[in-house]
Amino acid sequence: MHRFLLKLSSSTNPLRNSKNQLPLILPRFLSSTTASESPPPPRTSHPSNRFISRSGHPYSADSFRKSRAFSSKSRALGVRCISSEAGRESIEYDVLIIGAGPAGLSAAIRLKQLCQEKNADLSVCVVEKGAEVGGHVISGNVFEPLALDELLPHWRQEQAPIEVAASSDKFWFLTKNRAISLPSPFDNKGNYVISLSQLVRWLGGKAEELGIEIYPGFSASEVLYDASDKVVGIATKDMGISKDGSKKETFQPGVDIKGRVTLFAEGCRGSLSEKIIKKYKLREEVNAQHQTYALGIKEVWEIDESKHNPGEVVHTLGWPLDPKTYGGSFLYHMNNRQVALGLVVALNYKNPFLNPYEEFQKLKHHPAIKRILEGGTVLQYGARTLNEGGFQSIPYPVFPGGAIIGCSAGFLNVPKIKGTHTAMKSGMLAAEAAFGALHEGSNMSTYWDNLRSSWVWKELYSARNYRPAFEYGLIPGLAVSAMEHYVLRGKVPFTLKHGKADHEATDLARKWKPIEYPKPDGVLSFDVPTSLYRSNTNHDHDQPSHLRLRDPKIPEKVNLPEYAAPESRYCPARVYEYVEDEEGKPKLQINAQNCLHCKACDIKDPKQNIEWTVPEGGGGPAYSIM
Amino acid sequence: HQTHKSAPLTNLRTMKILVAVKRVVDYAVKIRVKPDKTGVDTQNVKMSMNPFCEIALEEALRIKEAGFAKEVVAVSIGPPQCVDTLRTGLAMGADRGIHVEANSSFLPLTIAKILKSLADVENPGLIFLGKQAIDDDCNQTGQMVAALLGWPQATFASKVVVLDKDKQFATVDREVDGGLETLSVDLPAVITTDLRLNQPRYATLPNIMKAKSKPIKKMTLEDLKVDIKSDIEIVEVTEPKKRKSGVIVSSVDELIDKLKNEAHASLWNYYRFSGFGVDGGPAAKKLALKLNLANANLSSRLWVTLSNIEVRQASVTIVSLIAIGGVIFVIRKIFGAYLAVYFTIVSPILYDIYNNGPEDRYFSPFWIELFKISLQLQIFRSYKAKIMQSMRMDE
């Protein structure tokens, strides 16, 4: 049997209520190898071993040497106040990245490239809540390869799933029955129509080749702090807790993963990132505005060969959304007879009866769209929120112990509707800053400086006034956008501000009338359960709901009477339903198993009562071509 | 037919358990058929370990942790990505893995042959498999492995398998159609696992890290000397026909109206056409059984076989003969009598006297038939007598 050495966590976490730990400074037991009787691990051709560090050892052996010990039981060793549960194991890395998306993987790859260039050796770990890398990634996507060219210049020769060059840019204004062609504000020459999920999976493969340890299926549920309130890592969620909170026979406590630098790349409205931004007041620090969001609902269809035109890029405005609601749709032709079709609805809409999912179903019946979809079948369905705050909402992304990268901070270029390239670049810049901090003794604040002097900043600055102009309505918004695009290009001295926060923008229900949506026809439009089935989403049923209500009475007291229960409409997965209880009164029922991890409820709930937390790792959608 | 017996286990504590795990499309993924109908589309689709294989592996690990086995070996057969599945198995606690490289997917018999070769090499005391894979639902591999090895098998195991250290057998509860069956199997044995056996453990992060250094041996089909030629070829894979949607009626009156006007026509058609249907209808099915039985009896007693009687034609013929015979009997008695003689041959078959004894209810109709036959014969004889008389008179 292995002899495990106990390494007790000397960190305190004032936010961890379940464990009563006093600050303890303990002698650290470092182990040089995991003491075992078995022979040293043979050098197999496992992908993570392919990177041989300068010292000639396979990479994983190096990382094992870095003071990592495993404990399966907490033995008191004469120390008081260890929690009586099985002691949590603690694993340390140099850099810990939360989220294996474009930003997270780019940061990881850039770090390893720097290590190779400068003869350094840093251990990098990426944790991902999806069951597979790319499983929770969903995006339009017309990809601008600017950042990828910098990261992996030879991607064209490495079978990257980037094949379909954008061939045409169409822009339609839709009315109920017609599609009026307008001059396209987009110029996608040089860009590619891709599936971001596939690209991220390919990036994950590249990362593993470089020796980065990626662990899908583990969700980060808490941030770990040390005595000086510095972030030292995260704790993964306990697995095997049943719905009533008791431990099942398969219970496994979560693991503390520590990093000297922790990078949060959770995507839009990341659960831990939001906590960090609040705790360290990162928006106030640079006078940034609140973030604004939109909800994107997307389907990938396989259509008739005759209607398929690879590389065709179509954007629409107008119908089915009314002039006061910002949003539009996209239709991109990928390869293999597949098209990506989606509707993006800004979440600062006023009408509480608006149902973005049903609007999307309506869109598919528009003659111009129907013509393309007829005879096709839906392959996958999904939904996710995205940032629309742009330049005005970027927080100060550095905090003690790490930084926030990608959409968790918010680098999406709204008029271009592209965020992948800026997310990747932000990851790369953070990696450079982290490398400097760990290897050369500089500070993580160089990340902020690098950001401001990079093309990301320039791009977001010149795009900053498009979206806020739509606060004044569709026509003023279009007018300002036209001015900005053709004449001004952001070179005005003022910066327009966002309106109300999304959750505050919802009007009271009595000011609006319910919207009658047509029934799905089962061919072009579908009901939510049918669509949900196509997202391959699933969670273990017997776990506590990951959607927490801060005050369990508010849904019935406020949401239902005053706002007509908007969560039962904006949720694209029908998680929130009001059913009658035994007394005939409506009660909120949370079907957490359906959740698509889009975070719309966390954003749009009028009283911010719904808190989205991570479920057990491995749950959620399984996107593969989104 | 040779049975293969491996060397008896000297010590359970050194026993090896071989667990076969299959990489399949994840159970929550919506699958679709490839446009060329050669199979299910597995490109860009999430794959994971077959849930029943996870249960099998969990059971093997529990047996090892209880001290009854020394080593758990996970084996997977398939493309290079099977290594990921094996790593998951190693992370759950298996000691080492074996990956048998194969570029196409194999049917159960081939897999069973490969597992047999592996068992010859590894000499495990137990082979655990999931009862079936969720992609093909074959439920064959475990049974075939046991047959090829000549080992006892306990399939659909639903209760904790208890091993007896001294006597080297296992007690297994099986889920069968009628309930639960408890078997005692001598080791070495093959056990396939059902859903209720256990709840597989999670692979924890430290275990996943440790699993990276556990060995996975690569083997090829040539190493194992297995002939992969299959006798079965998959011709076509299609989606099941879409069910026509039902109609919800709003009242009883509407239901009756629908039954009368819409369903009535189809009921009529049903009886009109399915009386004989394609294969002769329900009557013919019974006739077929009896014909076969009669055929068998006749051939065994008389050493001749009746040629293959097409059952549908036979039943149509019989009924029409009865009808025609009845009509002609009324019009021209003697001809009708001739025609009805076939009753002597057919009735015994129809009334299945070979199978039924006097207590069966078939017997009274049979006696009625016999009576009818004797009546026919009487009439026939009387007419024959008359003809003879008339012929003599002519002379």
Interface residues (C-beta under 8 A of the other chain):
Chain A: T34 P41 P42 T44 H46 S48 N49 S60 F70 E89 I91 A131 E132 G135 Q198 E213 Y215 G217 F218 T236 M239 G240 K248 E249 T250 Q252 V255 I257 T377 L379 Y533 R534 N536 T537 N538 A622 S624 I625
Chain B: D26 A28 V29 K30 R32 N44 V45 K46 S48 V83 Q199 P200 R201 Y202 A203 T204 L205 P206 I208 M209 K210 K212 S213 K214 P215 I216
